[in-house]
């Protein structure tokens, strides 16, 4: 997929998803009014519509975005590993995607009592912006600086690994639903944030703080790559063609 087409598709899909999330409470209210539910059943209706309606929207958006990212990475000569990293960035941000501005009982039923900044979602959009501005091999773009590209790859890999760890409750819940009940989902809901940390003196480095640090490295490396490429394109003198002699 060409860079400009990717940027267009990614922008349309993201704007549509944002509009869907912002307008979802009004959609639930309109549906509840349309079916004339009784006061004692509107809560159940809101839970079912909020759960499965939002899930359908998130699945459509995630599938479409991963498809265009995969097409752009193939065209630009990037590894398909970036698609896998993007998948785990989205999965780790499932709390805000599913429960943000949704019916209150949805978060309670999913065990999402609160959520913090969707840091992995910022990783995802930073990479999408990078693919929209960086010229790959299909556009005869210059090779990215090795050090910056290595920093971007390492920080992306570590953040994706943390995303996998943050998705452990999701994986356990899916296994529980599928009949593989080796461990209770309730016992691992607080596992990533409350048990995985490093103590240095009186300070604690949690997964969230590590993600913020990796995000700074990741975004800085990608910005340096894009700026370096644009600067290299500006420094290249224009090619002069001699006028043909008639």
ZIGI-V446774 format. One record per pair of residues at least 6 apart in sequence whose C-alpha atoms are under 8 Angstrom apart, sorted by the first residue. I is the first residue (numbers start at 1). J is the second residue. D is the distance in Angstrom with one decimal. If there is no record, write none. Layout:
I&J&D + I&J&D
//
This chain:
1&68&7.4 + 1&71&5.2 + 1&72&4.7 + 1&74&7.8 + 1&75&5.7 + 2&72&6.6 + 2&75&7.1 + 3&72&7.0 + 3&131&7.0 + 3&132&5.7 + 3&133&7.5 + 3&135&7.3 + 4&132&6.8 + 6&68&6.5 + 6&69&7.7 + 6&72&6.6 + 6&131&7.9 + 6&132&6.7 + 7&129&7.9 + 7&131&7.8 + 7&132&5.0 + 9&68&7.6 + 10&65&6.6 + 10&68&7.5 + 10&128&7.6 + 13&61&6.7 + 13&64&7.7 + 13&65&7.3 + 14&61&7.8 + 17&57&7.6 + 17&58&7.9 + 17&61&6.7 + 20&57&7.7 + 21&100&7.5 + 21&101&6.7 + 21&102&7.9 + 22&101&6.9 + 24&54&7.9 + 24&101&7.4 + 24&102&6.9 + 25&101&6.7 + 25&102&6.2 + 25&103&7.1 + 28&46&6.5 + 28&49&7.1 + 28&50&7.2 + 32&42&6.7 + 32&45&7.3 + 32&46&7.4 + 37&45&7.9 + 46&103&6.4 + 47&103&6.5 + 47&105&5.9 + 47&106&5.7 + 50&102&6.3 + 50&103&5.9 + 50&106&6.4 + 51&98&7.6 + 51&106&5.8 + 54&98&6.2 + 54&102&8.0 + 55&98&6.6 + 58&97&6.8 + 58&98&7.4 + 62&87&7.9 + 62&90&7.3 + 66&83&6.4 + 66&86&7.2 + 66&87&7.1 + 69&83&6.6 + 69&128&7.6 + 70&80&6.7 + 70&83&5.9 + 72&131&7.5 + 73&79&6.7 + 73&80&6.8 + 73&82&7.8 + 74&80&7.4 + 75&136&7.7 + 75&137&7.7 + 75&138&6.2 + 76&135&7.5 + 76&136&4.3 + 76&137&5.3 + 76&138&5.6 + 77&136&6.7 + 77&137&6.1 + 77&138&7.6 + 85&156&7.2 + 85&157&7.1 + 85&160&5.3 + 86&124&5.9 + 86&160&7.9 + 88&160&5.9 + 88&163&5.6 + 88&164&6.3 + 89&120&4.8 + 89&121&5.9 + 89&123&6.9 + 89&124&6.0 + 89&159&7.9 + 89&160&6.3 + 89&163&6.0 + 90&120&6.9 + 90&121&6.1 + 90&124&7.1 + 91&163&7.4 + 91&167&6.7 + 92&120&6.5 + 92&121&7.9 + 92&163&5.1 + 92&164&7.2 + 92&166&5.9 + 92&167&5.7 + 93&118&5.5 + 93&119&7.6 + 93&120&6.1 + 93&121&5.9 + 95&107&8.0 + 95&112&6.5 + 95&115&6.2 + 96&115&6.6 + 96&118&6.7 + 98&106&8.0 + 98&107&7.6 + 99&106&6.5 + 99&107&5.2 + 99&112&7.2 + 107&113&6.0 + 111&189&7.5 + 119&208&7.8 + 119&211&6.8 + 119&212&7.0 + 119&215&7.8 + 120&159&7.5 + 120&163&7.3 + 120&211&7.6 + 122&215&8.0 + 123&156&8.0 + 123&215&6.5 + 123&218&7.8 + 123&219&7.9 + 126&219&6.6 + 130&222&6.6 + 130&223&7.8 + 130&226&7.4 + 133&226&6.9 + 134&141&7.9 + 134&225&7.9 + 134&226&5.6 + 134&229&7.6 + 135&141&4.8 + 135&142&7.6 + 135&229&8.0 + 136&142&7.6 + 141&229&7.5 + 142&229&6.3 + 142&232&7.9 + 144&225&5.6 + 144&228&7.8 + 144&229&7.2 + 145&225&6.4 + 145&228&7.9 + 148&221&4.9 + 148&222&7.3 + 148&224&7.0 + 148&225&6.6 + 149&221&6.7 + 149&222&7.5 + 149&225&7.3 + 151&217&7.0 + 151&218&6.9 + 151&221&6.4 + 152&217&7.0 + 152&218&4.8 + 152&219&7.8 + 152&221&5.6 + 152&222&6.6 + 153&218&8.0 + 155&214&5.4 + 155&215&7.4 + 155&217&6.7 + 155&218&5.7 + 156&214&7.7 + 156&218&6.7 + 158&214&7.8 + 159&211&6.2 + 159&214&6.8 + 162&207&7.0 + 162&211&7.8 + 165&192&6.5 + 166&192&5.7 + 166&193&8.0 + 168&188&7.3 + 168&192&7.8 + 169&185&6.1 + 169&188&5.5 + 169&189&5.3 + 172&183&7.4 + 172&184&7.6 + 172&185&5.8 + 172&188&8.0 + 173&185&5.5 + 175&181&6.7 + 176&182&7.8 + 176&183&8.0 + 176&184&7.6 + 176&185&7.4 + 192&207&7.5 + 193&206&6.9 + 193&207&6.6 + 193&208&7.8 + 196&206&6.6 + 196&207&7.0 + 197&204&6.5 + 197&205&5.5 + 197&206&4.5 + 197&207&6.6 + 198&204&5.7 + 198&205&5.0 + 198&206&6.6 + 199&205&6.2
//
